[in-house]
Structures are given as structure tokens and as C-alpha cells.
Amino acid sequence: MSISTQTLHKNLKQIFGYNSFRGEQEEIIINLLNKNDSMVIMPTGGGKSMCYQLPALMSEGCAIIVSPLIALMKNQVDVLRGYYKNESIAHVLNSSLTKTQATQVKEDITNEKTKLLYVAPESLVKTENTDFFQAAKISFYAIDEAHCISEWGHDFRPEYRKLRQIIDTIGRAPIIALTATATPKVRQDIMKNLQINEGRLFLDSFNRSNLFYEIQPKKDVAKQIIQYIKDRPSESGVVYCLSRKKVEEIAEILQINGINALPYHAGLDSKKRIEHQEAFLMDDCNVIVATIAFGMGIDKPDIRFVIHHDIPKSLEGYYQETGRAGRDGGKGDLMTFYDYKDIEKLEKFLQGKPVAEQEVGRLLIMETIAFSETSMCRRKYLLYYFGEDFDAKDCNEMCDNCKNPKVKIEGKEYIKLLLEAIDGSNERFKPKEIAKIMMGETNSLIKQNILQIEKVFGTGKKKTLSFWHSLIRQAYVKKLITKEIESYGVLKLTDSGKEFIKKPFSLMIVEDHNYDVAISASTRIQKGAAADELLLNLLKDTRKKLAKEIGLPPAIIFTEPSLIDMANQYPISMEEMSKIQGVGIGKANKYGDKFINVISKYVEENDIVRPQDFIVRTVANKSSNKIYIIQSLDKKLALNDIANGKALSVDDLLNEMEEIVEAGTRLNLDHIILDMMHQDEREDIHQFFKETKTFSFDEARIEFEEEVFNDNEIRLLRIDFISQVAN
């Protein structure tokens, strides 16, 4: 079909209201209208759907759009119907339709009222449907989310690999395959499977210049996520987790910490999923906590941040998920929390699968590790993965590594050693083995080949194992080595790599973050390491001077752990000081002023960005009672009122409260406890529990006379101690 540019632009304006095309949209559409096959790689938000919607509306017959998700189909059909009075212009054909509805859809196609039919691959393969389509006039086939075809993609669906067979059964027509994420390997696999190798490849840039990429080691991840979100009040965001269980857990933690969040995963019933999705789209909820089931095709342009609680299974998945942010062109912040233990979990998921699938999975995971641990420009690394060259200078400090660059060292000697080791081992090892060979370490595979690699074995002992892993990744990106994909990641020298061995040249490299040594905030405090050593020393000096003035040992004023906590939290008000470990209201009032003045001055002079002072609340198990109790205590309700609100006995209420504090959540009991006694008495009781070490009820019952405190009151005092001191 020959079509003029003028006609194309006229239709674009009349139907969709746009004055011009984006990127390569126009060329793609012309290619399809000329009945040629196409492979389209376009980033999320790049306008892929226009590439088949406009030509379908301009062509005779009906275009079949293969889409993986019912929600995605419905969204696009609703959008298209918004441009036409005739709702028959676009239809969905899937398992959600009644028999009557399915019959109506087919009648509209037969009567040539329908221009676009969205169908899942599972529906397309049904004999009754293929028989019907054989008699229909098909303009072309559009395979959306085409990465689902490839075993090397992040959302592989076996049904997709049958599409070419089904198309041949129905009747040949032009094919356009579209995806936002596809490596050269995946692209090749898609085109080969669909038999469109002669089709034209349209490859748009994968660079999303408005997105800020950042990786942080997991410490106290719930606290990290809460703080990250609270630093962005009223902004919309998504938190991705690997498991449904973790989704529920994190959503609940966010809720009880004052964040308007909802869960989304395939385990929820469809009504609940739709409700939560709509709440997010309508800004009735700020944050969606989800598995990867959420997001494919979700059109919310103002998502400002995407958090990965767990490292993604693949870089393609990561790119797809992070691509939800900033689709309106505004800034999008991308935070991923990384712990090598997560990698081990991903590897466990591969157990029991066919060997080939395991190897593919491991290779995808390795790429994710490399991206997470690299000190290179993350944008450069990511784009290179998708086959795109990128100059790190153009990142404009829009990734953590460019914003805070690492010190570079001369790498010529080390790269030459690495390349010689790969060459000397006859190019038969994967990165893990090569790094071990450099260090002179063995595993079963290396032992089998030890005689062949004697000359290069242990040549890199002067550096660390992580250094060699880092160098392998950098050499890979610099195109000195490549991975033999068919051999599941065996390292090979490129021509450039072979030339480098003969004629080495200066090459600056960076040493990577050491994610293995990251420790949690709680561990850090326990071990006596302060976040700010300079401030800690100032606080010790202040304590020493004050101790001399009032004639008390320094430890009586504030203990070492209390000073360490101050050096982590930077309290600059009496309220904040009272929340410091081991301080409380009494000590804050007695001694806090001098320390607050020191900290305030230090924060101002050094331009310190203080961590938000919040306590991450967790719930031991899924219980609406527990959330109700936490919220009721925050409102300063009396125990009897709280118990009556849930038809609980006071005994049952105390049981629930014990479970809450023993799980690590602090409860607001001040209004109850201080009504029973003075703060000094409270501190004396806390001291008793400290000295018992076990802080058991039985010991307390012996210590306190029954006429002073009854059993429930002692239980309450014990709960207060665990909440205020132990937590």
C-alpha cells in the first residue's frame, strides 16, 4: 500500500490529535503499510502502540494484536474506543468474555467493523478461533511484548513460540514484532522464531536521560525503603519484590509506618488487583508494592520512583520495570537494594529446571550481578548490554557512579594478565573460573585442567577475587573479551583483545564497591562503629567535661551506645534526644541540652543531611488486630477501650502486644505508663529488668508486691521495657 507522508500526518492529526511522529514511528508505519515485516525495539514510553494502531486503522481488514495481559488489552481497547463513536473499532478476544460477547466480536470482524483485535496467544491457538480467522480478512499481525518469545528474555512464555505456526495456519500477512527490552541475542531469537529475518529492524535508543540509576547494599532494607519514600512525600512510586509473601510484608510495614501503600500480585483475586491498580492510577494510593505481575502496559506517566527490594532476575526485567518511572519526561529515581544472598535465592529458583534453562538463567543473573557491582557508569553498562554504545560523559551525573565517581587506576598491566590467562586457559572457562585461576584457587573444573593452565595459574595473586571479577566486567564492556553465548558464558578474546596482548596501551580502570562487607545499621551500632567518628569524639569530650562539672562518672550521664546512636541519628531537639537508645525523657531533660547544642552546631557547619527519625514498625504475623493495636496506642486510647474495640479480653490484648514488641516494633505506651507512675520509677523498673537479663514475668512477680502491681500491670511494664529498651 503506497501512502503519502501528507496522508499519514493527516490521519495522525485527525485520529489521535498529534502534529508529528516520535522517533522512527513514521518509518515503521510506512514499512508496515507497504506490507513488510518489522522488528521494533523501542524503550518503554517510546510510543510502540502507535506503530500498529495507526496502520491498522488505515488498512483494509482487521489487525490481530497478540498481547500477554488481559489488563493491557483492555487498557488499549478503551483508549482506542475513546477516539471513535463506534466501539466495534477495537475488541478483545480472551477467556474473560462470555459466549455471547465472543460471538458479537466475531460478527463485528466479519462485517469489517473491527480494525484491531487484541488476543492472548492462548486464545489464538484455539481451533474454533483459528478456523474463524482463516475466513476473515487479516491486515497484519502485531506481536506486542515480543521478548516473551525468547528463552533468553525476562518474561519467557512458551505459548509465544507457537505463534508462527498459528499464523501460517490462519494465513500469512505482514508481521510486526515489538518490545521495549531485547538484547542482540533476544532480537535474533525473536526474528528467527517468527521467520522474519528478512524484515527491517528498527532500533531506537534505550537511553532514558531523565532516569537516575542507583544501587545500594541492603542494610536495614525496610527502614531504607521507608526513609527513601518519606523523602519523596506525595510522589507516586512502585516497590518491586520477588515473592508474593514479601510483597504483602512490605506493603503492611509501609502502611503501619504512615505510607499510603497497597499490594499487587497474582495471588490476589482479580477484583482486588483491579481495585488496587485503579487506586494507584487515580492517585488514591501513592505506592504499589508488587511482583513483576504489575506494570506491563500500565500507563501512569507520573511515577517518580521505582524501588527494587530484591535484585531483578535479569537486566531486561530491570530495564522494563524501571522504565515505568518518568514516562512524562520528568525525573524518575531508581533505587535497587542489593545483597549477594538475593543472588543465591535466584539461583535456587533454577533448581529442578532443565540444564539448558539453568545455564541461561545463571547467565542472566551474572549480568545483573555485574551491573549491580560495577563502578562504571551504570547507564553505559546498561546500554551496552542492549547493544548500544554510549559515552559516559553524556550521563550528566544521572547515576550514582557518575555522581560520585570512584578513583581510577592504571589498568594496563592487570588487563594484560587477565587476557593472557583467558588465552592461556584455551578460552574454555567462565568468569567465575577465570577469576579463581588468577588467584590460584581451584574448584573441580579447574583441577581437571590444572596441567593445561599451569603457566597462568595464580598470576593475579596480588589482587583480590572481587578485583578480577570487576576487571572481567570492564574488559567485557571495553570489547576486549566476549562471552560465548551458546557455550553459556565461556570467555573468549576478541580481535581487539588479542591485539592488546601484543601491544598493550594505557587503560584506566576502577575498583568496585565491596558489597560483601555491608553490615546492617543495628550490627554497626552493636559493634561500636559510629556513622560519624568526628561527631562521636566531640560528644565524648562534651560528656567528659560535663562529668567533671557535676562529679559523676561519664557512663552515668550517657553510655557509649547512646553516644554512638547520637552520632548516627543527629538529634537536634529534646524530643529527638529522648528517643536515642538508653536516654529517655528523664536523661534528656537532665543532660540533653549541651549535647543537642554540640550536634546542632556540627550539623549546620558540616551541612549534614540527617536521617529521618522514625522507627520502622513491623508486624510478626498477618493480623489486623496488631495493626489496630499499634494505631490505637498512637491515638493514646486506654487499654480497656482498645480491647473493647476488637471484643478482646485485656489478657488477650496483652498477648497481642507482647507479640508485637517481641517482633521488634516499639509501642507508644507513655500515656498509660506515666499515668501509673513517675518517669523515675519507670526507669527504676527498666533497670530491674536489665539486671535480670531474662526480664521474665516470673522474676518480676517475685520482685514486686502484689498490692503495688497486679499481674496485668507487671505484664504491661515488661512490654514497656522490651518496647523502649530492648527495641
N, C-alpha and C positions, 0 to 999 in steps of 0.2 A: 504493500500500500504506500504509494507515494504521497507525501504530505508536505505542504509548505510550512516554513517557520512561522509565517504570519498566522496561518490557521491554527497552529499548535498554541501560539501565545494567546490567540483569541479565545480558544477553549479553556485554557488555564485561567484566564481572567473571568470568563463568563460562569464557569462551573465552580471554581474554588476561590476566586477573588484575588489571586496573586498576579502581580505585574511581571514577575520574572521567575525563572527557574533557579534552583540552587545547584552549585557544583556541576556534575555531569548529568543531571536529571534529563535535560533536553536530548542529549546524545543517546542516552539509554532508551528513552521513549521512542525516538526515531528508529533506532535499531530494532526494537520490538515490533513497531508498526510495519517495518519492512520485512517482517516475518523471519527474523534472525534470532538464534539462541543467544542468551546473555548470562554472564555470571557477574553479579553485582556485589561488591564488598563496600559497605558504607557504614560509618560509625553510627552508634545509637544517637537518634535525634537528627540524623542527616537527611531525612526525607525519603526513605526507601519506599514507603507505601505509595507515594505519588508516582513512582516509576511503573507501577502496574495499574493503579486506579485510573489515571487519565487515559492511557491507551485502551483499557477495557471499555471505557465509556465512549470512545471514539471508534471502536471496532464493531464489525458485524458478529453476532453470536454472543456467547457467554464465556467469560474467562473463569477458569477454575483456580481458585486460590487455596493452596494447601497450607494450613496453619496448625500449629501444635496445641493451642489452648483455646477452649471454648470462650473464656473471658476476653481473650484477644480478638477473636472473631466478632463477638457481639459488639465490642467497642468500635471496631472499624465499620461494621454494618450501620450502627447508629449514627456515626459520623457522616457516612455517605448518604443515608436517607435524609439527613439534615439539609442536603443540597437539592433534593427533589421532592415534589409533591407525591409522586408515585413511589410508595415504599417497596414496590416489587423490584426496584432498580438493583437492590442487593439483598442477598439472602444467606442464611446459614443452613447447612445441612449436617446435622450431627445427632447424637443419641439423645439430646435434650428435647427434641421435637416429638410431638405426638404424631400418630399416623395421619391424622387429618392435616396437620401442619406440613408434614413431609410431602403429602400429595399436592397441596397448594403450591409448594415450592417448585415441584416438578412441572406443574401446569404452567406456571409463570415462565419457566425456562423454555418449555415447548412453544409457548406463544410469543417468545422472544421479547418479553418484558424485562427480563433479568440480564444485567450486564456482568455482574460479579457474583460468583457463588463461593462462599467460604466453606471449606470442608476439611475435616481431620483425616489423616491418612487411614485411620481405622475405618472410617465411614466410606472412604473412596474404594477400598478393596472389596466391599460387599458386592456380591454378584448382582443383586437387584439394582444396585446403583450403577455398576459398570455397564450393564445391559441398557439401562436408560440413557447413559451418556453417549453410547455408541450411535444412538439415533438423534442426538442433539447436535447443534452447531457450536463447536468449541472454538473460541478465538485464539486462546493460548493458555498455557499452564504457568502459574506463578508459584514457585516453591519458596515460601517465606521461612525464615529461621533455618536456612538450608544446612547450617552446620550440624543439625540433628542427623543428617545423612551419614556423617563420617564417624567412624570408631575413634578417630583422633580428636573429635570435638568434645566440648564440655557438656553437651546435652544429648548424647547419642540415643536415638530411638530406632530400634530395628525396623519398625514399620516403614520408616522413611526410605530404607534401602530397596523396597519393593516398588517404589514409585515409577521407575522407568518401565518396568514390566506392565504395570497398570495402564500407563499412558499408551503403550503400544497396543494394549487390548482395546482401549477406548477409541483410539485414533490419533495419529501424530498431528501435532500442532507446535508452534514455537514454544520454547521453554525459557523462562527467566528464573534463575535461582538467586535468592537474596539473603544476605546475612550481615550482621554487624561485627562478627568475630570469625576470622578464619586465617590461620597460618598458611604459608605456601603448601604445606603437606595436606591440610584440610581442604584447601581450594582444589588441589589436584584430585583428591579423593571424591569430592562432590561432582566435579565435571566428568570424571571417569565413570562414576556410578550412573549419572543421568545421561551419559553418552552425548555430551555437548562440548567435547574437546575442541571442535571447530568453531564454537561460539566465541563471541567477543568478551574479553574480561574488562570490567570497569572497576578500577581500584582507587577509591577515594582515600585521602589521608586519614589515618587513625588518630591523629593528634587532636586532643581536646585541650586547647590552650587555657581554658577557664577552670580547669580542674587542678587542685593541689593534692599531690600524692604524698602520703606519709605512712611509715611503718614504725611501730613502737613495740618493744618487748612487753609481753604480758607480765604484769606485777600483780596488783590487785585489780583485776580486769573490770569487775563490776563498778568499783569506785572510779576507775579511769573512764569508763563509759558515761557514768552519771555526771562526772565533772565536765567531760567533753560536751555533753548535751546541754548542761546548765550554763555553759559559757556561750551557748547559742540560743537564748530564750526565744520562744515563739517561732523558731525555724522548723521546717519540715525535714525529716530525715528517716533513713532506713537502717536498721541494725540487722545484719545477716548472721545467722548461726547455722552450724552444720546439722544439728539434730532438732527434732520437734520438742524433745524434753528441755533442751537448753533454751529454745525459743520461749516456752512457757515460763521457765525460771527467770530469764532476764526481763521479760515483759512484766512479771509480777514484782520483781525488785525495782524496776523503774517506776511502777505505779505507786508503791509504798514510799518511794522517795520523791514523790511530788511531780513526776513526769507523766504527761498525758500520752500513754503508750498502749498499743493493742498488739496481740499476737496474730500471726498468719502462717498457717502451714496446712499441708494436705490432710492432716488428721482431723481438722475441724470440719464440721458439716458444712455443706455448700452455702447454706443460708448465712451462717456465722462468718464465713470467709467473705461473702459479698458485703455483709454489713460492715466488717472491719475495713475492707477495701474502700467502700463508699465513704466511710467516716474519714479516712485518710485523704481521699481525693477532695472532699468537701471542707477540709481543714477543721473537722470536728475532733481530730486527733493529730497530734504533732509527729508522733513516731510510730512506725510499724516495725515490730520485731519479727523477722521472718526467716524461713528457709528459702532456698532458691526457687521454690514454687511461686514466690511472689515476684512480680516485676516484669516478666516477659511481656512486652507490649503495653505496660502501664504508662499512660500519658499524663504525668503530673510534672509540668515543666519547672516548678519552683522547688524541687527537692534540693536542699542546700548542703546536706552531708550524707555520706554513706559510711557506715562503720561495719567492719568485719570483726566479729567477736572471735572467729576462728579463721585460720588461713584457708583460702579457697582451694578447691581441688585442682584447678588449672588456671593459667593466666588468661585463657579465653573467658572462663567463667568470671574471673576477677574484672576483666575489661567490661564484660556485659553488665555485671552488677554495679560497678562504679559508674558506668555510663548513664545510670538513672539520674545522677546529680547534674544540676546546672544545664538542663536542656533548654532553658530560656536564654542562655548566653551569660547568665550571672555566675558568680563564683560558686564552685562546688568543692567542699572539703572531703577528702577521702582518707579515713583512718583505718588501718589494719593492725590488729594486735597479734603478735607473732610469738609462738613458743614452739620449740622443736618437738615437744610432746604431741602437739597437734598433728605434726607430720607423721608421727608413729601411729596415731589414730587413723589417719587417712590410709596408711599402708595396710592396717588391719582390715579395712573395708575391702581390700583387694583379695583377701584370703578366700580360697574356695572357688575363685573365678578361673576361667581358662588361662593357661600360661601366657598366651599372646596378649590377652586383655590385661593381665597383671603387669606385663612389661610396658605396655602402652601407658597404663595408669601411673606406674613408677616414673616414667619419663616425664609425664605431665607434672607430677608432683615435684620432681627435681627442678623443673623450670620455675615453679612457684617459689621453691626454696632460694634459688639463685636470685630471683627478683627481690625477695624479702631481705636477704642478707647483703646485697650488693651496696657498695658505697658510691657507685657510679650514678649519674643522672638517671632517675627512675624512668623518666619519660623516654629517654634514649633507649634504655634497655627494653621497655615495653614495646616501643615502636619497631625496634629491630626484630623482636620476636615475631611480629606480624609482617616482616619482610620489608620494612620501610626505614630508610636511612634518615637520621635526624642529628642535627648539630646541637650539642648540649647548650651552646651559648644562647639558643633560642628558647630555652626552657623558662627564662626570665624568673628564676628562683621559685618556680611553681612545683617544686618537690623538696622534700626535707634535705636531700643530699646536696642539692644546689644552693639551697638557702643557708645551710650550714656545712660547707664543703670540708672534706677531710684532707689531711695533709698528704701530698703526693710524694712518692719516692721514685728514684730511677729504677726502672724495671728490666732493663736490657739483659743483665746477667741472669735474672731469675726466669725470664721468659725463654731465654735460650736453653737453660737447664730443663725447663718443662717440655719444650718441643723436642729436645733430644731424648727425653725419657719416653715420650709417646712414640717417637721414631724407633728408639732402641728396644721397645717392647713390641715391635712389629705391628703397631696400631691395632691391638686386639683387646684393649681394656677400656672400661667405662671410667668416668671421672673419679668415682669413689676409689677404684683400684689404683689409678694413676697417682692420686694424692698419697695413698698409702705407700706406693713404690717410692715416691720422692722422700718419704720419711723413713724408709727402711722397715716398714711394718708389713705384716703378712695377713692373709686370710687363705682359705682353702684354694681358691683360684690362683692366687699369686704363688703359693707353694708348688702347685703343679707345674708352673712355668718359671721357677726360680733360676734355673740354669740359663734360660734364654735372656733373662733380664739382669744378670749379674752386674754388667757394666754401668747400668743406670740406677740400680737399687741403692737407695739411701743417699743419693746425691743432693737431696734438699734438706738434710737433717738440721741445718742451721735455722730454718724457719719452722713454723707450726703447721699442723694439718689444716687448720682453717685458712691459713695464708695460701696454701696451694689450691684449696677449693676456690678461694677468691680469684686467684690468678687464672685458673682454668676458665672461670666465667668471663673474665676480662679478655682473655685471649680468644675466646669464642666470639664475643661481640666485635673484637678487632679483626675478625675474619682470618686469624692465623690458624685456627683449628675449626673443624666442623664435627657434627655428630652424625654418624651413620644411622639414619632413622630406621631403616629396615633391619639393622642389627641392634635395635633398641638402645641407641645412645653410645655405642663404641666411638671413641675419639679418633679422628683422622686429621692429618696435616693437610692444609690447603696448599696451593701453589705458593701463596704468599708466605705461609709458614715454613715451607721448605727453603724458600729464598732467604728468610730471616736467619735460619741456622747458618747459611753460608755467609751472609753479610748482615750481622746484627746492627741495629740502629737504635738511637735513644728513644725510649718509650716510657713515659711516666705512668705509674700505676698508683692505686690507692689501696690501703689496707682496710678490711671490712670491720663493721660492727661485730662485737662478740656477743651474740645473743644468748650464748650458752650460760653466761655468768650473771645474767639478770636475776635479781632477787626481789622478793615482794617487799612492800613497804613495811609490813609487820615484821618480817625477818630482819630487815635492816635495823629497825629500832631495837629489837631484841639483842642484836649483836653489838649494839653500841655505835653504829655508824650514823652520823648525822647527815642530813641533807646539806647542811651548810656549816662546815667546820669553823669558819671565821666567826659566825654568829655564836656558835656554841662556846667558843673561847671567851667572847665578850660576856656571855651570860654567866660563865663560871667566875669571871673576875667580879661581876656585879654581886653574885652570891657570896663570894669570899669577903668583899667589903662590907656587905650587909651583916654577915655573920659576926664579924669583928665588932660592928657597931652595937649589936644587941646581945652579944655574948652567948651565941648559940652555935653548935656545930653546923657547917654548911648543909649537910644532908638533911637536917631538921627543917630547914627552910624549903628547899626543893631537892628531890632526889635526882640522881644522874638521868634516869629515864625521863623524868619530867623536863629537864633541860633539853634533852635530845628531841623530845616531842615539840618543844617550843621552836627548836632550830629547824624542824620540818614544817610546822604549821604557821609560824609567824603570827601569833595572836597580838592584836593591837587594840583590844578593848577588854574590859573586865569580864564581859560575858564570854568572849572567846577564851580568855585565860582560864576561866572556871571549867572549861571543857578539856583542858590539857590533862594528859594522863597523870594521875596522882595529885592533882591540885584541888579541884572542887571550889565551892563558893567561899568557904572559910579561909583557906590559904590564899586564895586570890585576893580577898579583901585585906588580909594581913600583910602580904608581901608583894602583891602583884604589880603595884604602881611603878616601882623602879625598873622592873623587867619589861613592862609594857613600853615605858619611855625609851629604853635601850633598843627594843625591837622596832618601834615606830620610826625612830631616827635612822636605824640601819636600813629598813625597807625603803624609806624615802631617798636616802643618799645613794643607795645602790640600785634604785629603780627595780625593786623586786616584784615580780608578778606572783602574788600569794595563791596557794591552792585554796579553793573554796572550802570552808569549814563545814563539812557535812559528814554525817555518819551514815554509811551505807547499811541500810536495813535489809535483812534477808529473812526469809520465812523457811523454817525447817522442812515443812511439807505443805502440800497444796491444801490450804484451809482458809475459807472465807472468814471463819471465826478469828483467826490470827490477825488478818488484815484489819478487821473490825476492832479488835482489841487495841492494836497499835494506834489506829486513828482516833479511837475514843479516849485513850490516855493523852494523846496530843491535845484533845479538846478539854482536858482536865476534868473528865467525868469521874464520879465516885465509883468505887468497886461494885457496890450493890446495883447502881444504875447500869453499869456495863454488863453485869451478869444478867439482870432482868431483860436487857435488850436482846439477848440471844437465848433466853429461857435456860440459863446455866445456873448451877449452884455456885457459891463462892469457891468451894473446893475445886470444882471443875474449871472455873476461871483461873484459879492459881496454877492448876496443872498446865493449862494452855500457856500462861505467862512464863512458867518455868521452861517449857519447850522453846519459847521464843528467845529468851535470853541465853539459854544454853546453846542455841544455834548461832549466837554471836550478834544478835540485834539488841541495841540499847533501848530501854523503855523510859518514857517520861513519867517518873513516879514522884517528882518533887512535891507536887500538891498534896499527895497522900502522906508521904513520909514526914514532911515538915509540919503536917497537922498533928502527927503523933508525938513528935519530939523536936528538940532543938538540933541545929546543924552539928554542933559539937558532939552531942550524944550520938548522932548518926555516924560521925567519924569514929567515935569510940567503938561502936558496934562493927563498923567496917574493919577496924584494927583487930578486933577479936577474930573475925572470920579469916583475916590474913594470917594470923598466928596459928589457927587450927590447921592450916594448909589444905585440909579436905573440905572446909567450910560446909560441913554436913548439918542437916536439920537436928539430928540426934545430939550432937555436941552442943548445939545452940540451946536445945531444950534443957539440957543439964545446967548450962551456964545461967540462963535467965529464969527468974522465978515466975511461976505461972500467974501470980497476981499482978505482975508487971506486964507481961505479954502472953496472949493466948497462942495456940498452935498456928492459926492462920496468920497472925501478926508476925510470928517468927518466920514463917514461910515467906511472907512479904518482904521482911528485912533481908532474908537471904537472897531473894530475887533482886532486890535493890543493890546488894553488894555485887552480885555477878554482873548486873547491868552496868553499874557505874565504875567498878574497879577491874573486874576480870575481862570485861569487853573494852 
